[in-house]
Amino acid sequence: MNKKDYLFRFNKVKKLILNEKADSLIFISSINRFWFSGVETTFGYVLITKTKSFVFIDHRDYDYCKKNINFANVVLFESNETLKQYIKKLNINKTLFEKDYVSYSQYEQLNKLFPKLIPISTMNLRIQKTFDEIKNIKIAAKIACDAINWIRKTIKVGMTEKQVKTMITKYMLDKGASKTSFDLIVAFGQNTAIPHHQSSDRKLKAGEFITLDIGCIYNGYCSDITRTFWLGKPSKQMLEFYNLVLEANKYSIKQLKVNSIGKLSDQKCRQFLKDKNPTLSNFFVHGLGHGVGIEIHEEPYLNKIYQGKILENSIVTIEPGIYKSGFGGVRIEDLILVQKNKIEVLTKSCSK
């Protein structure tokens, strides 16, 4: 991590500490430890005050962290007493902690160490992405797009959902991904009506829907993309479903801009579908999209209840879908970088 990116993160945390009139913030989750330090670790704590930051790491990762963490102070963690000594030395009283990640048992442990703990949401710290984060997500998106382009040429009637899922996973790993960013969804025929279908031994038939919802992790950052297509000739009803979702996808991408409200983006898409086809619009059963970063689902959200803004340099999905039980479904999902004066579709290399 370069100094500019470190200061971007540090100043975000400092502002939160000042706003909450606290002395410090502690990260215990691997997700936020990685976000702040730029290094993936087995165990540890990140303690941040208004002027300094400390990464407490045990013997397993200590040497690696000393070599790769440049701006925070790396401290060898030998027991809770190590952390307790720093709390006393830094004169820490009020400390913020991650209510969105810390379990109750972890809270009990922290409560024995810190004089006063205040729960706060931390996911919103990661909404705005830095240049390096954007670069990693772009590479993860390209790997996933390439995988879909490849499987569309490779898939054959008679292959099973599980078989195709394995093929896609191997392709992405071979192209540089460390792992998939979630349990990939491969669905054929009537199974495409289940948004989060668990891939099975069902074999592909000609002229039926194929939905692939895939993503991978590159340098700790996720991608997410969905395409629906078919082999052979689709029915008239299949084309009706597909064209409606494709229009909604394109419309919703055009509506995206900095400081859009997540709830309103979702509402606009639902109204668009209702105006186009009141009956099929009732089959849109999930939110329009979500943020993507270190986690596959993070803020900002584009759904019925999220009141937050889509900030500059957010990366979000746009994924309208309609699903009719007993028939099938269509979802078309793109990954979008929202910048000050433009939006960039990171999955445009994968044809719709």
C-alpha positions as CSV (number, residue, x, y, z in Angstrom):
1,M,0.0,0.0,0.0
2,N,1.3,3.4,-0.9
3,K,1.3,6.4,1.5
4,K,-1.6,8.2,-0.3
5,D,-3.9,5.2,0.1
6,Y,-2.8,4.7,3.7
7,L,-3.6,8.3,4.5
8,F,-7.0,8.0,2.7
9,R,-7.9,5.2,5.0
10,F,-6.4,6.7,8.2
11,N,-8.2,10.0,7.6
12,K,-11.6,8.2,7.1
13,V,-11.1,6.5,10.4
14,K,-9.9,9.6,12.2
15,K,-13.0,11.5,11.0
16,L,-15.2,8.8,12.4
17,I,-13.3,8.8,15.8
18,L,-13.7,12.6,16.0
19,N,-17.4,12.5,15.0
20,E,-18.1,10.0,17.7
21,K,-16.0,11.9,20.3
22,A,-13.9,8.7,20.9
23,D,-10.2,8.1,21.5
24,S,-9.7,5.1,19.2
25,L,-11.2,2.5,16.9
26,I,-10.3,-1.2,16.9
27,F,-10.6,-3.6,13.9
28,I,-10.8,-7.3,14.8
29,S,-12.3,-8.6,11.5
30,S,-10.0,-10.0,8.8
31,I,-11.9,-7.9,6.3
32,N,-11.2,-4.5,7.9
33,R,-7.7,-5.5,8.9
34,F,-6.9,-6.2,5.3
35,W,-8.6,-3.0,4.1
36,F,-6.6,-0.8,6.5
37,S,-3.2,-2.6,6.4
38,G,-3.2,-4.0,2.8
39,V,-2.0,-7.3,4.2
40,E,-4.1,-10.5,4.7
41,T,-3.4,-12.0,8.1
42,T,-4.4,-15.0,10.1
43,F,-5.2,-13.2,13.3
44,G,-4.7,-9.8,14.8
45,Y,-6.0,-6.4,15.8
46,V,-5.7,-2.9,14.2
47,L,-5.9,-0.1,16.8
48,I,-6.2,3.4,15.4
49,T,-6.1,6.7,17.4
50,K,-6.4,10.3,16.2
51,T,-2.7,10.4,15.5
52,K,-1.3,6.8,15.1
53,S,-2.1,3.3,14.0
54,F,-1.0,0.0,15.3
55,V,-1.2,-3.5,13.8
56,F,-0.9,-6.2,16.5
57,I,0.2,-9.5,14.9
58,D,1.3,-12.9,16.4
59,H,4.4,-14.8,15.5
60,R,2.8,-16.5,12.4
61,D,2.5,-13.3,10.4
62,Y,4.8,-10.9,12.3
63,D,7.9,-11.1,10.0
64,Y,5.7,-10.8,6.9
65,C,3.8,-7.8,8.3
66,K,7.0,-6.0,9.3
67,K,8.3,-6.3,5.8
68,N,5.0,-5.4,4.0
69,I,3.3,-2.8,6.3
70,N,5.0,0.5,5.8
71,F,3.0,3.2,7.6
72,A,1.3,1.6,10.6
73,N,3.3,0.5,13.7
74,V,3.6,-3.3,13.7
75,V,3.6,-4.8,17.2
76,L,4.2,-8.4,18.1
77,F,1.1,-9.7,19.9
78,E,2.0,-12.3,22.5
79,S,-1.1,-12.1,24.7
80,N,-4.0,-9.8,25.6
81,E,-1.6,-8.2,28.0
82,T,0.2,-6.7,24.9
83,L,-2.9,-4.9,23.9
84,K,-3.7,-3.9,27.4
85,Q,-0.4,-2.2,27.8
86,Y,-0.9,-0.1,24.7
87,I,-4.4,0.9,25.8
88,K,-2.9,2.2,29.1
89,K,0.1,3.9,27.4
90,L,-2.1,5.7,24.8
91,N,-4.5,6.8,27.5
92,I,-7.5,5.3,25.7
93,N,-10.9,5.4,27.3
94,K,-13.7,5.4,24.6
95,T,-13.1,2.9,21.7
96,L,-15.2,2.3,18.6
97,F,-15.6,-1.3,17.4
98,E,-17.2,-3.1,14.4
99,K,-20.8,-4.0,15.3
100,D,-21.2,-5.4,11.8
101,Y,-18.5,-8.0,12.2
102,V,-17.7,-8.7,15.9
103,S,-19.4,-11.7,17.5
104,Y,-20.7,-11.6,21.1
105,S,-17.9,-13.8,22.3
106,Q,-15.4,-11.5,20.7
107,Y,-17.1,-8.5,22.3
108,E,-16.8,-10.1,25.7
109,Q,-13.1,-10.4,25.2
110,L,-12.7,-6.8,24.1
111,N,-14.9,-5.6,26.9
112,K,-12.3,-7.0,29.4
113,L,-9.5,-5.0,27.8
114,F,-11.1,-1.6,26.9
115,P,-12.6,0.8,29.5
116,K,-15.5,1.7,27.2
117,L,-16.7,0.2,23.9
118,I,-19.0,1.9,21.4
119,P,-20.5,-0.1,18.6
120,I,-20.5,1.5,15.1
121,S,-21.0,0.4,11.5
122,T,-17.8,0.2,9.6
123,M,-18.7,-1.1,6.1
124,N,-19.4,2.4,4.9
125,L,-15.7,3.2,5.4
126,R,-15.0,1.1,2.3
127,I,-17.6,2.5,-0.1
128,Q,-15.1,4.8,-1.9
129,K,-12.4,2.8,-3.6
130,T,-8.8,3.9,-4.2
131,F,-7.0,3.6,-7.5
132,D,-5.3,0.3,-6.5
133,E,-8.6,-1.2,-5.3
134,I,-10.3,-0.2,-8.6
135,K,-7.4,-1.7,-10.5
136,N,-7.8,-5.1,-8.7
137,I,-11.5,-5.2,-9.1
138,K,-11.1,-4.5,-12.8
139,I,-8.7,-7.4,-13.2
140,A,-11.1,-9.7,-11.2
141,A,-14.0,-8.5,-13.5
142,K,-11.9,-9.2,-16.7
143,I,-11.1,-12.7,-15.5
144,A,-14.8,-13.4,-14.9
145,C,-15.8,-11.9,-18.2
146,D,-13.3,-14.0,-20.0
147,A,-14.6,-17.1,-18.2
148,I,-18.1,-16.4,-19.5
149,N,-17.0,-15.7,-23.0
150,W,-15.0,-18.9,-23.0
151,I,-17.8,-21.1,-21.5
152,R,-20.3,-19.8,-24.0
153,K,-18.2,-21.2,-26.8
154,T,-17.5,-24.4,-24.8
155,I,-20.7,-25.4,-23.2
156,K,-22.6,-28.3,-24.8
157,V,-26.0,-30.0,-24.5
158,G,-25.7,-32.8,-22.0
159,M,-23.3,-31.1,-19.7
160,T,-24.4,-30.8,-16.0
161,E,-24.7,-27.7,-14.0
162,K,-22.0,-29.0,-11.6
163,Q,-19.7,-29.8,-14.5
164,V,-20.0,-26.3,-16.0
165,K,-19.5,-24.8,-12.5
166,T,-16.2,-26.8,-12.1
167,M,-15.0,-25.7,-15.6
168,I,-15.6,-22.0,-14.9
169,T,-13.9,-22.2,-11.5
170,K,-10.8,-23.9,-13.0
171,Y,-10.7,-21.4,-15.8
172,M,-10.7,-18.4,-13.4
173,L,-8.0,-20.0,-11.2
174,D,-5.8,-20.7,-14.2
175,K,-6.1,-17.1,-15.3
176,G,-4.8,-15.7,-11.9
177,A,-7.8,-15.6,-9.5
178,S,-7.0,-16.8,-6.0
179,K,-10.5,-18.3,-5.6
180,T,-14.1,-17.7,-6.5
181,S,-15.8,-14.7,-4.7
182,F,-18.9,-16.8,-3.8
183,D,-20.4,-20.2,-4.5
184,L,-20.9,-19.9,-8.3
185,I,-24.5,-20.2,-9.6
186,V,-25.0,-22.3,-12.7
187,A,-28.6,-23.0,-13.6
188,F,-30.4,-24.6,-16.5
189,G,-34.0,-24.5,-17.6
190,Q,-36.6,-24.2,-14.8
191,N,-33.8,-23.9,-12.3
192,T,-33.1,-20.4,-13.6
193,A,-36.3,-19.3,-11.8
194,I,-34.4,-19.8,-8.5
195,P,-32.2,-16.7,-8.0
196,H,-29.7,-18.5,-5.7
197,H,-30.0,-21.9,-7.2
198,Q,-27.6,-24.6,-5.9
199,S,-25.9,-26.2,-8.9
200,S,-27.0,-29.9,-9.5
201,D,-26.5,-32.9,-11.8
202,R,-29.3,-31.6,-14.1
203,K,-28.2,-31.8,-17.7
204,L,-28.5,-29.0,-20.2
205,K,-31.1,-29.3,-23.0
206,A,-31.2,-27.3,-26.2
207,G,-33.5,-24.2,-26.3
208,E,-33.6,-23.5,-22.6
209,F,-32.3,-20.8,-20.4
210,I,-28.7,-20.9,-19.0
211,T,-27.9,-18.5,-16.1
212,L,-24.3,-18.1,-15.0
213,D,-23.7,-15.9,-11.9
214,I,-20.0,-15.9,-11.3
215,G,-17.1,-13.9,-9.8
216,C,-13.6,-14.3,-8.6
217,I,-11.1,-12.8,-6.2
218,Y,-7.9,-11.1,-7.4
219,N,-5.4,-9.6,-4.8
220,G,-8.2,-9.7,-2.2
221,Y,-10.9,-8.0,-4.3
222,C,-14.1,-9.5,-5.8
223,S,-15.9,-9.4,-9.1
224,D,-19.6,-10.3,-9.8
225,I,-21.3,-10.8,-13.1
226,T,-24.4,-12.6,-14.4
227,R,-25.4,-13.6,-17.9
228,T,-28.4,-15.5,-19.2
229,F,-28.4,-17.1,-22.6
230,W,-29.4,-20.4,-24.4
231,L,-28.2,-23.0,-26.9
232,G,-30.5,-23.5,-29.9
233,K,-33.7,-21.5,-30.6
234,P,-35.5,-19.8,-27.7
235,S,-39.2,-19.6,-27.3
236,K,-41.2,-16.4,-27.8
237,Q,-41.8,-16.2,-24.0
238,M,-38.1,-16.6,-23.3
239,L,-37.3,-13.7,-25.6
240,E,-39.9,-11.6,-23.9
241,F,-38.3,-12.2,-20.5
242,Y,-34.8,-11.7,-21.8
243,N,-35.5,-8.4,-23.7
244,L,-37.4,-6.9,-20.8
245,V,-34.5,-7.6,-18.4
246,L,-31.9,-6.3,-20.9
247,E,-33.8,-3.1,-21.3
248,A,-34.1,-2.7,-17.5
249,N,-30.3,-3.4,-17.1
250,K,-29.4,-0.7,-19.7
251,Y,-31.9,1.8,-18.3
252,S,-30.7,1.4,-14.7
253,I,-27.0,1.8,-15.7
254,K,-27.9,5.1,-17.5
255,Q,-29.6,6.3,-14.3
256,L,-26.5,5.8,-12.1
257,K,-24.6,8.8,-11.0
258,V,-22.6,10.1,-8.0
259,N,-24.8,10.8,-5.0
260,S,-27.7,8.8,-6.3
261,I,-29.8,7.3,-3.4
262,G,-29.7,3.5,-3.4
263,K,-33.4,3.2,-2.7
264,L,-34.3,5.6,-5.5
265,S,-32.2,3.7,-8.1
266,D,-34.1,0.5,-7.1
267,Q,-37.5,2.3,-7.4
268,K,-36.7,3.7,-10.8
269,C,-35.9,0.2,-12.2
270,R,-39.1,-1.2,-10.7
271,Q,-41.2,1.6,-12.2
272,F,-39.5,1.0,-15.6
273,L,-40.4,-2.7,-15.5
274,K,-44.0,-1.9,-14.4
275,D,-44.4,0.6,-17.2
276,K,-43.1,-1.9,-19.8
277,N,-44.9,-5.0,-18.5
278,P,-47.0,-4.8,-15.3
279,T,-47.4,-8.6,-15.1
280,L,-43.7,-9.6,-15.4
281,S,-42.6,-6.7,-13.2
282,N,-44.1,-8.6,-10.2
283,F,-41.4,-11.3,-10.7
284,F,-38.5,-9.0,-9.8
285,V,-37.9,-10.4,-6.3
286,H,-34.5,-9.0,-5.2
287,G,-32.7,-5.7,-5.0
288,L,-31.3,-3.9,-8.0
289,G,-27.7,-4.2,-6.9
290,H,-25.0,-3.9,-4.2
291,G,-21.5,-2.7,-3.6
292,V,-18.6,-4.9,-4.4
293,G,-15.1,-4.8,-2.9
294,I,-13.3,-6.9,-0.4
295,E,-16.6,-8.6,0.2
296,I,-19.0,-9.6,-2.5
297,H,-21.9,-7.8,-0.9
298,E,-21.1,-4.5,0.8
299,E,-22.3,-0.9,0.9
300,P,-23.8,0.9,-1.0
301,Y,-26.9,-1.1,-1.7
302,L,-29.5,-0.5,-4.4
303,N,-32.6,-1.9,-2.8
304,K,-36.0,-0.9,-1.3
305,I,-34.6,0.3,2.0
306,Y,-31.1,1.6,1.6
307,Q,-31.1,5.4,2.1
308,G,-27.4,5.9,1.6
309,K,-25.7,7.6,-1.3
310,I,-23.7,6.0,-4.1
311,L,-20.5,8.0,-3.6
312,E,-17.7,8.8,-6.1
313,N,-15.5,5.8,-6.9
314,S,-18.2,3.4,-5.6
315,I,-18.3,0.0,-7.4
316,V,-21.8,-1.5,-7.6
317,T,-23.7,-4.1,-9.5
318,I,-26.8,-3.5,-11.6
319,E,-28.7,-6.8,-11.8
320,P,-32.4,-6.7,-12.6
321,G,-34.0,-10.1,-12.9
322,I,-37.4,-11.7,-13.4
323,Y,-38.2,-15.3,-12.2
324,K,-41.3,-17.4,-13.0
325,S,-41.5,-20.6,-11.1
326,G,-42.0,-23.6,-13.4
327,F,-40.8,-21.7,-16.4
328,G,-37.4,-20.0,-15.8
329,G,-35.8,-16.7,-15.1
330,V,-33.4,-14.1,-16.5
331,R,-30.8,-12.0,-14.6
332,I,-28.3,-9.7,-16.4
333,E,-25.7,-8.3,-14.0
334,D,-23.0,-5.8,-14.7
335,L,-20.3,-4.3,-12.5
336,I,-20.2,-0.5,-12.6
337,L,-17.6,2.1,-11.5
338,V,-19.4,5.3,-10.6
339,Q,-17.1,8.3,-11.0
340,K,-17.7,12.1,-10.8
341,N,-18.5,12.8,-14.4
342,K,-19.1,9.3,-15.8
343,I,-19.8,5.7,-15.2
344,E,-17.7,2.8,-16.4
345,V,-19.1,-0.7,-17.1
346,L,-16.3,-3.0,-15.9
347,T,-18.0,-6.1,-17.5
348,K,-18.6,-4.7,-21.0
349,S,-16.2,-7.2,-22.5
350,C,-18.8,-9.9,-21.8
351,S,-21.5,-9.7,-24.4
352,K,-25.2,-9.7,-23.3
